[in-house]
Amino acid sequence: MTARANSRQQEQKRQQRRAYRLLGLFSAVWIVGVATVWLFTWPPTTQIYDATYYAGQRDCRARYAGNYERVERCINLFNLQYLRSRNGHAISGFLVALFPPLLGWFALHIRFKSNDSR
């Protein structure tokens, strides 16, 4: 291996390390930013979910006052909607926080793997 080829490989390795460090820094900033926004939007959003859930329960009890089975089915439906909304909010926050950094890591990995094969 010649000195020129060795120095070119070392320069490529430096560029790779620099790219991964920059991506790591931007990923950390992105994740902290999304987590901060998510934490500030979580309490008001869950208050809306809770209010809708309890209003639905009251409505079920008033609408189907004499029929216990229908009241339970109606409450179960509102319980399912409540859990779906709350868990969907949590999962979407998680995906928004992690998907762009993971996509960046994957893109760098593919880019540098294709450069290594040359």
N, CA, C and O atoms as a GROMACS GRO file, in nm:
protein
  472
    1MET      N    1   0.085  -0.117   0.000
    1MET     CA    2   0.000   0.000   0.000
    1MET      C    3   0.089   0.124   0.000
    1MET      O    4   0.184   0.133   0.078
    2THR      N    5   0.059   0.215  -0.085
    2THR     CA    6   0.143   0.334  -0.098
    2THR      C    7   0.105   0.436   0.008
    2THR      O    8   0.000   0.428   0.072
    3ALA      N    9   0.195   0.532   0.023
    3ALA     CA   10   0.171   0.637   0.123
    3ALA      C   11   0.051   0.723   0.083
    3ALA      O   12  -0.024   0.768   0.169
    4ARG      N   13   0.034   0.745  -0.047
    4ARG     CA   14  -0.079   0.828  -0.094
    4ARG      C   15  -0.213   0.758  -0.064
    4ARG      O   16  -0.307   0.823  -0.018
    5ALA      N   17  -0.222   0.628  -0.088
    5ALA     CA   18  -0.344   0.554  -0.061
    5ALA      C   19  -0.372   0.550   0.089
    5ALA      O   20  -0.487   0.559   0.132
    6ASN      N   21  -0.264   0.535   0.167
    6ASN     CA   22  -0.280   0.533   0.313
    6ASN      C   23  -0.330   0.667   0.364
    6ASN      O   24  -0.418   0.671   0.450
    7SER      N   25  -0.275   0.777   0.314
    7SER     CA   26  -0.319   0.909   0.359
    7SER      C   27  -0.463   0.937   0.314
    7SER      O   28  -0.537   1.004   0.385
    8ARG      N   29  -0.502   0.886   0.197
    8ARG     CA   30  -0.640   0.904   0.151
    8ARG      C   31  -0.737   0.827   0.241
    8ARG      O   32  -0.845   0.876   0.272
    9GLN      N   33  -0.699   0.708   0.281
    9GLN     CA   34  -0.783   0.630   0.371
    9GLN      C   35  -0.795   0.698   0.508
    9GLN      O   36  -0.902   0.699   0.569
   10GLN      N   37  -0.684   0.754   0.555
   10GLN     CA   38  -0.689   0.825   0.682
   10GLN      C   39  -0.779   0.947   0.674
   10GLN      O   40  -0.853   0.976   0.768
   11GLU      N   41  -0.775   1.018   0.562
   11GLU     CA   42  -0.862   1.135   0.544
   11GLU      C   43  -1.008   1.092   0.538
   11GLU      O   44  -1.095   1.160   0.593
   12GLN      N   45  -1.036   0.980   0.473
   12GLN     CA   46  -1.174   0.930   0.469
   12GLN      C   47  -1.222   0.892   0.608
   12GLN      O   48  -1.336   0.919   0.644
   13LYS      N   49  -1.136   0.830   0.686
   13LYS     CA   50  -1.172   0.794   0.823
   13LYS      C   51  -1.200   0.919   0.906
   13LYS      O   52  -1.294   0.921   0.986
   14ARG      N   53  -1.118   1.023   0.890
   14ARG     CA   54  -1.141   1.149   0.961
   14ARG      C   55  -1.276   1.211   0.921
   14ARG      O   56  -1.349   1.261   1.006
   15GLN      N   57  -1.307   1.206   0.793
   15GLN     CA   58  -1.435   1.259   0.746
   15GLN      C   59  -1.552   1.178   0.803
   15GLN      O   60  -1.655   1.234   0.839
   16GLN      N   61  -1.534   1.049   0.810
   16GLN     CA   62  -1.639   0.966   0.868
   16GLN      C   63  -1.660   0.998   1.015
   16GLN      O   64  -1.774   1.014   1.059
   17ARG      N   65  -1.552   1.009   1.090
   17ARG     CA   66  -1.564   1.041   1.232
   17ARG      C   67  -1.629   1.177   1.252
   17ARG      O   68  -1.714   1.194   1.340
   18ARG      N   69  -1.590   1.274   1.172
   18ARG     CA   70  -1.647   1.408   1.181
   18ARG      C   71  -1.797   1.406   1.149
   18ARG      O   72  -1.878   1.469   1.217
   19ALA      N   73  -1.834   1.332   1.044
   19ALA     CA   74  -1.976   1.322   1.007
   19ALA      C   75  -2.057   1.255   1.118
   19ALA      O   76  -2.166   1.301   1.152
   20TYR      N   77  -2.004   1.148   1.176
   20TYR     CA   78  -2.076   1.081   1.284
   20TYR      C   79  -2.085   1.168   1.409
   20TYR      O   80  -2.187   1.167   1.478
   21ARG      N   81  -1.981   1.243   1.438
   21ARG     CA   82  -1.986   1.334   1.554
   21ARG      C   83  -2.089   1.444   1.534
   21ARG      O   84  -2.166   1.476   1.624
   22LEU      N   85  -2.090   1.504   1.414
   22LEU     CA   86  -2.189   1.607   1.385
   22LEU      C   87  -2.331   1.551   1.392
   22LEU      O   88  -2.421   1.613   1.448
   23LEU      N   89  -2.350   1.433   1.334
   23LEU     CA   90  -2.482   1.371   1.341
   23LEU      C   91  -2.519   1.339   1.485
   23LEU      O   92  -2.635   1.356   1.524
   24GLY      N   93  -2.424   1.294   1.564
   24GLY     CA   94  -2.451   1.267   1.704
   24GLY      C   95  -2.491   1.393   1.779
   24GLY      O   96  -2.583   1.390   1.861
   25LEU      N   97  -2.422   1.503   1.752
   25LEU     CA   98  -2.456   1.630   1.816
   25LEU      C   99  -2.595   1.677   1.774
   25LEU      O  100  -2.677   1.714   1.859
   26PHE      N  101  -2.622   1.676   1.645
   26PHE     CA  102  -2.753   1.719   1.597
   26PHE      C  103  -2.864   1.624   1.644
   26PHE      O  104  -2.976   1.669   1.670
   27SER      N  105  -2.835   1.496   1.654
   27SER     CA  106  -2.934   1.401   1.704
   27SER      C  107  -2.969   1.430   1.849
   27SER      O  108  -3.086   1.426   1.888
   28ALA      N  109  -2.866   1.457   1.928
   28ALA     CA  110  -2.892   1.488   2.069
   28ALA      C  111  -2.975   1.615   2.083
   28ALA      O  112  -3.069   1.620   2.162
   29VAL      N  113  -2.941   1.718   2.007
   29VAL     CA  114  -3.018   1.844   2.011
   29VAL      C  115  -3.161   1.819   1.966
   29VAL      O  116  -3.255   1.868   2.028
   30TRP      N  117  -3.179   1.742   1.858
   30TRP     CA  118  -3.312   1.712   1.806
   30TRP      C  119  -3.396   1.637   1.910
   30TRP      O  120  -3.511   1.673   1.934
   31ILE      N  121  -3.338   1.534   1.970
   31ILE     CA  122  -3.412   1.452   2.067
   31ILE      C  123  -3.449   1.534   2.190
   31ILE      O  124  -3.561   1.523   2.239
   32VAL      N  125  -3.357   1.615   2.239
   32VAL     CA  126  -3.388   1.700   2.355
   32VAL      C  127  -3.496   1.802   2.319
   32VAL      O  128  -3.586   1.827   2.399
   33GLY      N  129  -3.489   1.860   2.200
   33GLY     CA  130  -3.590   1.957   2.157
   33GLY      C  131  -3.728   1.895   2.145
   33GLY      O  132  -3.826   1.951   2.193
   34VAL      N  133  -3.735   1.779   2.081
   34VAL     CA  134  -3.864   1.711   2.064
   34VAL      C  135  -3.917   1.666   2.200
   34VAL      O  136  -4.037   1.678   2.226
   35ALA      N  137  -3.831   1.616   2.286
   35ALA     CA  138  -3.875   1.573   2.419
   35ALA      C  139  -3.929   1.691   2.500
   35ALA      O  140  -4.027   1.677   2.572
   36THR      N  141  -3.864   1.805   2.488
   36THR     CA  142  -3.912   1.924   2.559
   36THR      C  143  -4.049   1.966   2.510
   36THR      O  144  -4.139   1.992   2.590
   37VAL      N  145  -4.066   1.973   2.379
   37VAL     CA  146  -4.197   2.009   2.323
   37VAL      C  147  -4.301   1.906   2.364
   37VAL      O  148  -4.413   1.942   2.401
   38TRP      N  149  -4.266   1.779   2.357
   38TRP     CA  150  -4.360   1.674   2.392
   38TRP      C  151  -4.401   1.682   2.538
   38TRP      O  152  -4.518   1.664   2.572
   39LEU      N  153  -4.305   1.709   2.626
   39LEU     CA  154  -4.337   1.718   2.769
   39LEU      C  155  -4.427   1.837   2.800
   39LEU      O  156  -4.509   1.831   2.891
   40PHE      N  157  -4.412   1.946   2.724
   40PHE     CA  158  -4.499   2.061   2.747
   40PHE      C  159  -4.638   2.040   2.688
   40PHE      O  160  -4.734   2.098   2.737
   41THR      N  161  -4.650   1.958   2.585
   41THR     CA  162  -4.782   1.934   2.526
   41THR      C  163  -4.852   1.815   2.590
   41THR      O  164  -4.972   1.797   2.571
   42TRP      N  165  -4.780   1.734   2.666
   42TRP     CA  166  -4.842   1.614   2.724
   42TRP      C  167  -4.950   1.646   2.827
   42TRP      O  168  -5.061   1.593   2.812
   43PRO      N  169  -4.928   1.729   2.929
   43PRO     CA  170  -5.034   1.754   3.028
   43PRO      C  171  -5.162   1.813   2.969
   43PRO      O  172  -5.270   1.764   3.002
   44PRO      N  173  -5.156   1.918   2.884
   44PRO     CA  174  -5.283   1.968   2.829
   44PRO      C  175  -5.354   1.865   2.742
   44PRO      O  176  -5.477   1.858   2.741
   45THR      N  177  -5.278   1.788   2.668
   45THR     CA  178  -5.340   1.688   2.582
   45THR      C  179  -5.407   1.580   2.664
   45THR      O  180  -5.519   1.539   2.633
   46THR      N  181  -5.342   1.532   2.768
   46THR     CA  182  -5.403   1.429   2.851
   46THR      C  183  -5.524   1.484   2.927
   46THR      O  184  -5.617   1.409   2.956
   47GLN      N  185  -5.524   1.612   2.960
   47GLN     CA  186  -5.643   1.671   3.024
   47GLN      C  187  -5.761   1.667   2.928
   47GLN      O  188  -5.874   1.642   2.970
   48ILE      N  189  -5.736   1.691   2.801
   48ILE     CA  190  -5.844   1.682   2.701
   48ILE      C  191  -5.892   1.538   2.689
   48ILE      O  192  -6.012   1.514   2.683
   49TYR      N  193  -5.798   1.443   2.685
   49TYR     CA  194  -5.837   1.302   2.677
   49TYR      C  195  -5.917   1.261   2.800
   49TYR      O  196  -6.019   1.192   2.789
   50ASP      N  197  -5.872   1.304   2.918
   50ASP     CA  198  -5.944   1.271   3.042
   50ASP      C  199  -6.084   1.331   3.043
   50ASP      O  200  -6.181   1.263   3.078
   51ALA      N  201  -6.095   1.458   3.004
   51ALA     CA  202  -6.227   1.524   3.003
   51ALA      C  203  -6.322   1.453   2.907
   51ALA      O  204  -6.439   1.433   2.940
   52THR      N  205  -6.274   1.416   2.792
   52THR     CA  206  -6.358   1.345   2.695
   52THR      C  207  -6.400   1.209   2.749
   52THR      O  208  -6.514   1.167   2.731
   53TYR      N  209  -6.308   1.142   2.814
   53TYR     CA  210  -6.337   1.010   2.870
   53TYR      C  211  -6.444   1.017   2.979
   53TYR      O  212  -6.540   0.940   2.976
   54TYR      N  213  -6.428   1.109   3.073
   54TYR     CA  214  -6.525   1.119   3.182
   54TYR      C  215  -6.660   1.173   3.135
   54TYR      O  216  -6.764   1.132   3.187
   55ALA      N  217  -6.659   1.262   3.037
   55ALA     CA  218  -6.786   1.310   2.980
   55ALA      C  219  -6.856   1.195   2.908
   55ALA      O  220  -6.979   1.183   2.915
   56GLY      N  221  -6.781   1.111   2.840
   56GLY     CA  222  -6.840   0.995   2.773
   56GLY      C  223  -6.898   0.896   2.871
   56GLY      O  224  -7.005   0.840   2.847
   57GLN      N  225  -6.829   0.875   2.983
   57GLN     CA  226  -6.882   0.785   3.086
   57GLN      C  227  -7.015   0.838   3.142
   57GLN      O  228  -7.111   0.763   3.157
   58ARG      N  229  -7.018   0.968   3.171
   58ARG     CA  230  -7.142   1.027   3.222
   58ARG      C  231  -7.255   1.014   3.121
   58ARG      O  232  -7.369   0.986   3.157
   59ASP      N  233  -7.222   1.036   2.994
   59ASP     CA  234  -7.323   1.025   2.890
   59ASP      C  235  -7.374   0.882   2.878
   59ASP      O  236  -7.494   0.860   2.857
   60CYS      N  237  -7.285   0.785   2.889
   60CYS     CA  238  -7.327   0.644   2.882
   60CYS      C  239  -7.423   0.611   2.997
   60CYS      O  240  -7.525   0.545   2.976
   61ARG      N  241  -7.388   0.656   3.115
   61ARG     CA  242  -7.473   0.626   3.230
   61ARG      C  243  -7.610   0.693   3.219
   61ARG      O  244  -7.711   0.637   3.261
   62ALA      N  245  -7.612   0.814   3.161
   62ALA     CA  246  -7.739   0.885   3.144
   62ALA      C  247  -7.820   0.825   3.029
   62ALA      O  248  -7.942   0.813   3.040
   63ARG      N  249  -7.756   0.788   2.922
   63ARG     CA  250  -7.826   0.739   2.804
   63ARG      C  251  -7.885   0.600   2.824
   63ARG      O  252  -7.997   0.572   2.782
   64TYR      N  253  -7.808   0.512   2.889
   64TYR     CA  254  -7.852   0.373   2.907
   64TYR      C  255  -7.874   0.344   3.056
   64TYR      O  256  -7.819   0.247   3.108
   65ALA      N  257  -7.951   0.425   3.122
   65ALA     CA  258  -7.966   0.419   3.268
   65ALA      C  259  -8.015   0.284   3.318
   65ALA      O  260  -7.968   0.236   3.421
   66GLY      N  261  -8.107   0.222   3.249
   66GLY     CA  262  -8.163   0.098   3.302
   66GLY      C  263  -8.094  -0.027   3.255
   66GLY      O  264  -8.124  -0.135   3.307
   67ASN      N  265  -8.006  -0.019   3.160
   67ASN     CA  266  -7.947  -0.138   3.099
   67ASN      C  267  -7.798  -0.145   3.133
   67ASN      O  268  -7.716  -0.077   3.071
   68TYR      N  269  -7.765  -0.227   3.231
   68TYR     CA  270  -7.628  -0.236   3.281
   68TYR      C  271  -7.530  -0.282   3.173
   68TYR      O  272  -7.419  -0.228   3.164
   69GLU      N  273  -7.568  -0.380   3.092
   69GLU     CA  274  -7.478  -0.433   2.990
   69GLU      C  275  -7.443  -0.326   2.886
   69GLU      O  276  -7.327  -0.316   2.844
   70ARG      N  277  -7.541  -0.249   2.846
   70ARG     CA  278  -7.514  -0.144   2.746
   70ARG      C  279  -7.427  -0.033   2.805
   70ARG      O  280  -7.343   0.024   2.736
   71VAL      N  281  -7.448  -0.003   2.933
   71VAL     CA  282  -7.363   0.098   2.999
   71VAL      C  283  -7.219   0.050   2.999
   71VAL      O  284  -7.128   0.127   2.968
   72GLU      N  285  -7.198  -0.074   3.034
   72GLU     CA  286  -7.061  -0.129   3.038
   72GLU      C  287  -6.997  -0.130   2.900
   72GLU      O  288  -6.879  -0.097   2.887
   73ARG      N  289  -7.072  -0.169   2.797
   73ARG     CA  290  -7.017  -0.169   2.661
   73ARG      C  291  -6.982  -0.027   2.616
   73ARG      O  292  -6.879  -0.005   2.553
   74CYS      N  293  -7.068   0.067   2.649
   74CYS     CA  294  -7.042   0.207   2.612
   74CYS      C  295  -6.918   0.261   2.683
   74CYS      O  296  -6.836   0.329   2.622
   75ILE      N  297  -6.905   0.230   2.812
   75ILE     CA  298  -6.789   0.275   2.889
   75ILE      C  299  -6.662   0.208   2.835
   75ILE      O  300  -6.556   0.271   2.827
   76ASN      N  301  -6.672   0.080   2.800
   76ASN     CA  302  -6.557   0.011   2.742
   76ASN      C  303  -6.514   0.075   2.610
   76ASN      O  304  -6.395   0.082   2.580
   77LEU      N  305  -6.610   0.120   2.532
   77LEU     CA  306  -6.578   0.188   2.407
   77LEU      C  307  -6.502   0.319   2.435
   77LEU      O  308  -6.403   0.348   2.368
   78PHE      N  309  -6.548   0.396   2.532
   78PHE     CA  310  -6.478   0.519   2.567
   78PHE      C  311  -6.341   0.490   2.628
   78PHE      O  312  -6.246   0.565   2.606
   79ASN      N  313  -6.330   0.381   2.702
   79ASN     CA  314  -6.200   0.341   2.756
   79ASN      C  315  -6.103   0.307   2.643
   79ASN      O  316  -5.986   0.346   2.647
   80LEU      N  317  -6.151   0.236   2.542
   80LEU     CA  318  -6.068   0.201   2.427
   80LEU      C  319  -6.024   0.327   2.352
   80LEU      O  320  -5.908   0.338   2.314
   81GLN      N  321  -6.116   0.420   2.330
   81GLN     CA  322  -6.081   0.545   2.262
   81GLN      C  323  -5.980   0.626   2.342
   81GLN      O  324  -5.888   0.685   2.286
   82TYR      N  325  -5.997   0.629   2.474
   82TYR     CA  326  -5.905   0.702   2.561
   82TYR      C  327  -5.764   0.644   2.553
   82TYR      O  328  -5.667   0.717   2.534
   83LEU      N  329  -5.754   0.512   2.566
   83LEU     CA  330  -5.623   0.448   2.562
   83LEU      C  331  -5.558   0.463   2.425
   83LEU      O  332  -5.437   0.484   2.415
   84ARG      N  333  -5.638   0.454   2.321
   84ARG     CA  334  -5.584   0.470   2.185
   84ARG      C  335  -5.530   0.610   2.164
   84ARG      O  336  -5.422   0.627   2.108
   85SER      N  337  -5.602   0.710   2.207
   85SER     CA  338  -5.558   0.848   2.189
   85SER      C  339  -5.432   0.877   2.270
   85SER      O  340  -5.336   0.935   2.219
   86ARG      N  341  -5.433   0.836   2.397
   86ARG     CA  342  -5.318   0.864   2.484
   86ARG      C  343  -5.194   0.790   2.437
   86ARG      O  344  -5.086   0.848   2.430
   87ASN      N  345  -5.208   0.662   2.406
   87ASN     CA  346  -5.092   0.585   2.362
   87ASN      C  347  -5.044   0.629   2.224
   87ASN      O  348  -4.924   0.626   2.196
   88GLY      N  349  -5.137   0.669   2.138
   88GLY     CA  350  -5.098   0.722   2.007
   88GLY      C  351  -5.016   0.848   2.020
   88GLY      O  352  -4.921   0.868   1.945
   89HIS      N  353  -5.053   0.934   2.115
   89HIS     CA  354  -4.976   1.057   2.139
   89HIS      C  355  -4.836   1.023   2.188
   89HIS      O  356  -4.737   1.083   2.145
   90ALA      N  357  -4.827   0.927   2.278
   90ALA     CA  358  -4.696   0.887   2.332
   90ALA      C  359  -4.608   0.825   2.223
   90ALA      O  360  -4.490   0.858   2.212
   91ILE      N  361  -4.665   0.735   2.145
   91ILE     CA  362  -4.587   0.667   2.041
   91ILE      C  363  -4.544   0.764   1.932
   91ILE      O  364  -4.431   0.757   1.883
   92SER      N  365  -4.632   0.855   1.893
   92SER     CA  366  -4.594   0.951   1.788
   92SER      C  367  -4.483   1.044   1.837
   92SER      O  368  -4.394   1.079   1.759
   93GLY      N  369  -4.485   1.083   1.964
   93GLY     CA  370  -4.374   1.163   2.017
   93GLY      C  371  -4.243   1.087   2.013
   93GLY      O  372  -4.139   1.143   1.980
   94PHE      N  373  -4.248   0.960   2.046
   94PHE     CA  374  -4.129   0.875   2.043
   94PHE      C  375  -4.075   0.862   1.900
   94PHE      O  376  -3.955   0.872   1.878
   95LEU      N  377  -4.165   0.840   1.804
   95LEU     CA  378  -4.122   0.825   1.665
   95LEU      C  379  -4.067   0.955   1.607
   95LEU      O  380  -3.968   0.953   1.534
   96VAL      N  381  -4.130   1.067   1.639
   96VAL     CA  382  -4.081   1.196   1.589
   96VAL      C  383  -3.943   1.225   1.648
   96VAL      O  384  -3.859   1.286   1.581
   97ALA      N  385  -3.920   1.184   1.770
   97ALA     CA  386  -3.790   1.208   1.833
   97ALA      C  387  -3.680   1.121   1.774
   97ALA      O  388  -3.567   1.167   1.758
   98LEU      N  389  -3.710   0.997   1.742
   98LEU     CA  390  -3.605   0.904   1.702
   98LEU      C  391  -3.591   0.880   1.553
   98LEU      O  392  -3.483   0.842   1.507
   99PHE      N  393  -3.697   0.899   1.475
   99PHE     CA  394  -3.690   0.863   1.334
   99PHE      C  395  -3.587   0.945   1.255
   99PHE      O  396  -3.506   0.885   1.184
  100PRO      N  397  -3.585   1.079   1.262
  100PRO     CA  398  -3.485   1.153   1.185
  100PRO      C  399  -3.339   1.118   1.220
  100PRO      O  400  -3.258   1.101   1.129
  101PRO      N  401  -3.303   1.108   1.350
  101PRO     CA  402  -3.164   1.067   1.378
  101PRO      C  403  -3.131   0.927   1.326
  101PRO      O  404  -3.022   0.904   1.274
  102LEU      N  405  -3.224   0.834   1.342
  102LEU     CA  406  -3.197   0.699   1.291
  102LEU      C  407  -3.184   0.697   1.140
  102LEU      O  408  -3.102   0.624   1.086
  103LEU      N  409  -3.265   0.776   1.074
  103LEU     CA  410  -3.254   0.787   0.929
  103LEU      C  411  -3.118   0.845   0.889
  103LEU      O  412  -3.057   0.799   0.792
  104GLY      N  413  -3.072   0.945   0.963
  104GLY     CA  414  -2.940   1.003   0.936
  104GLY      C  415  -2.828   0.902   0.958
  104GLY      O  416  -2.736   0.893   0.876
  105TRP      N  417  -2.835   0.826   1.067
  105TRP     CA  418  -2.732   0.725   1.092
  105TRP      C  419  -2.732   0.620   0.981
  105TRP      O  420  -2.627   0.577   0.935
  106PHE      N  421  -2.851   0.580   0.939
  106PHE     CA  422  -2.861   0.480   0.832
  106PHE      C  423  -2.804   0.535   0.702
  106PHE      O  424  -2.732   0.463   0.631
  107ALA      N  425  -2.834   0.660   0.670
  107ALA     CA  426  -2.783   0.720   0.546
  107ALA      C  427  -2.630   0.730   0.549
  107ALA      O  428  -2.565   0.700   0.449
  108LEU      N  429  -2.573   0.772   0.661
  108LEU     CA  430  -2.427   0.778   0.671
  108LEU      C  431  -2.365   0.639   0.660
  108LEU      O  432  -2.262   0.620   0.595
  109HIS      N  433  -2.428   0.544   0.724
  109HIS     CA  434  -2.375   0.408   0.718
  109HIS      C  435  -2.373   0.357   0.574
  109HIS      O  436  -2.273   0.300   0.530
  110ILE      N  437  -2.481   0.377   0.501
  110ILE     CA  438  -2.488   0.333   0.362
  110ILE      C  439  -2.384   0.409   0.278
  110ILE      O  440  -2.316   0.349   0.194
  111ARG      N  441  -2.372   0.538   0.301
  111ARG     CA  442  -2.278   0.619   0.223
  111ARG      C  443  -2.134   0.573   0.244
  111ARG      O  444  -2.059   0.556   0.149
  112PHE      N  445  -2.098   0.552   0.369
  112PHE     CA  446  -1.960   0.514   0.397
  112PHE      C  447  -1.932   0.369   0.360
  112PHE      O  448  -1.819   0.335   0.327
  113LYS      N  449  -2.031   0.283   0.367
  113LYS     CA  450  -2.012   0.145   0.322
  113LYS      C  451  -1.989   0.140   0.171
  113LYS      O  452  -1.908   0.060   0.124
  114SER      N  453  -2.060   0.224   0.096
  114SER     CA  454  -2.040   0.225  -0.049
  114SER      C  455  -1.902   0.283  -0.083
  114SER      O  456  -1.842   0.243  -0.183
  115ASN      N  457  -1.852   0.377  -0.003
  115ASN     CA  458  -1.718   0.431  -0.026
  115ASN      C  459  -1.611   0.330   0.008
  115ASN      O  460  -1.506   0.326  -0.056
  116ASP      N  461  -1.635   0.246   0.110
  116ASP     CA  462  -1.536   0.145   0.151
  116ASP      C  463  -1.522   0.035   0.046
  116ASP      O  464  -1.415  -0.024   0.033
  117SER      N  465  -1.628   0.007  -0.027
  117SER     CA  466  -1.624  -0.103  -0.124
  117SER      C  467  -1.547  -0.066  -0.250
  117SER      O  468  -1.516  -0.154  -0.330
  118ARG      N  469  -1.517   0.060  -0.271
  118ARG     CA  470  -1.445   0.103  -0.391
  118ARG      C  471  -1.298   0.073  -0.383
  118ARG      O  472  -1.223   0.102  -0.476
   0.00000   0.00000   0.00000
